[in-house]
């Protein structure tokens, strides 16, 4: 199973479309959304804030989405989306790898969920792309942010090709 990981869209359709277009070229079976889908930013210019357009784009992938709730996502948002997006976490098994999916405001490297060694803790929230193995044997994976990355990083999404996790920039796609 090939997976695209996207986090912290914050209502910006242009960067979402760029990430999905690149993901389609790579081929993917599942789209994992790690929260903060339509609220939180009000960008102008080429990356204009347009939540209804984000909803339309994501609903087009409804049969391939696994989503978790971010700290900016609201209960009422579920009325817009045609896929469940209000879980605080979920677990996804793919090709022998176990992914604990969450946004990162509840569980993260400083507040680990009750998961075993060898699990990938995938979360967003920080707007920083990270891929590292913690001393406890858990792999920490943050795909970064496609809307407003921090720390001078580029806009990125994550990809699982069935064997390896990686980050991909949409700024230079």
N, C-alpha and C positions, 0 to 999 in steps of 0.2 A: 504494500500500500504506500503510495506517495502522498505526502501531506504538505500543504501550504499553511503556515502559521502566520496570522496577522493579528496585531494588537494596536490599540489606541488609534483608531480611525478618526474619532472625534468629529464626525460629520463632514469629512473632506473627500468628496467623490473622485477627484482627479488622481489623488495618490492611491486610492483604493483600486481604481481602474488600471493604473499602471502596474501595481503589484499583481493583480489578477491576470493581466495580459502576459506578463512575464511568467507567472505560474503556469498558465495554459501552454505556453511554449515549452516549458519544462515537463509538462504533463503532471497532473495530480488527480488523485481519487477523492481526497477529503480536504475540506477547508476548515481549519480550526480558527475560531475567533476567540481571542483572549480578553475580551471586554473593552469597554468605553467605545461603543459603536457610533453614537450620533451626538452626544453632548460633550461639552467641555471646552471647545475652542470656537472662535469666531474669526476665521481667517478671511482675508481678502486677496485680491490679485489672482494669480494663476491657480492658487490652491484655495478657492472660494468655499466657504461653509455652505453646504446644501444637504441637510439631513434627509429630505424626501428622496433625493437622488441616490444617496447611500442605501436607504431602505430598498429602493427598486433594484439596485445592483445586487444586493445581498439576497433578496427574495428570489432572484433568478438562479441562485445556487442552493436553494433550500434543501434539496435532496442530498447534498454533499456536505452540509454544514454540521459541525459540532461546536457549540458556543457556550461560553460561561459569562457571567455577569461581572462588569467592572464597577468601580466605585462611582462612576458618573452615570451608569445605566439605571433607569427608573422602572418601576413596576408597569407603568402605563406604556412603556416602549414595546412590551410584548404584544400589545394590540396591533402594532405596525408590522411586526415580523411574522413570517410564515414558518418559523422554526423556533424551537425552545431556546431562550437566551437568558434566563433568569437564575440558572443554577450557580452557586458559588464555586463549585468545582465539579469535575467529572473525571473519570478514568477512561483512557482509550488504549486498547491493546492493538499493536500493529507490528506484524512481522517479528514477533517474539520480544518486542520492546514495549514496556509499560510507561505510558505518559500520564502523569497527574496534571490536569489542566485547571488553572485558576488564574485570576487576574493579577494577583500579587499584593493586593492591599490587605488580605487576610493571612495568606501563607506565602512565604518567601524564604530566602536563605537565612534570615534572622528569626523566623518563626516557622519552622519546618512542620509540614503536615505529617500525620502518622503513616508514613510510607516506608517501604523496605529498600535496602540497598539495591542498586541497579535500576531504580526507577528514575525517569526523567521528570523533574519538576519544571514544567513549562508555564511561564507567566509573563505578563507584560507589566504595566503600571509605571515603571521607572523611566520609560522611554529611552532605555539604554540596551543595546544589543550585547548579550552575554552568552557564552558557552564555556562552562567550566565544570570540573568534577570536584565536588566537595569532599572533605576528609571522611565523611560518614558513608561515602559510596554512592551518593545521589548525584546525578548530573543536573546542573542548573542551566536552563535554557530560556533566554528571553529573546524573542525575535526582533526586539527594538520597536520603534514607532514608525508608522508610515505617514504620520501627520506632522509631528513636531518632535524630532529626536533631540536629545540633550547631550551635553558633553562634547559638542562639535562633531557628533556622529552623523552619518548620512541616514536618509530614510531607508529602512530595511524591513524585510519580512524574512521568515524562516522557512526552511524546506527540509523534509525528511524524504530521502530517496529509497527508503527501505533498509538502508544500512547506516547512513551517515546524516547527521544534522549539520546544517550550514545556514549562513546568512547571505542575503542577496540584496544589493542596493537597487533602489528604483531611481536614484538621482542620476545615475550614469547608464541607465538601461537603453 
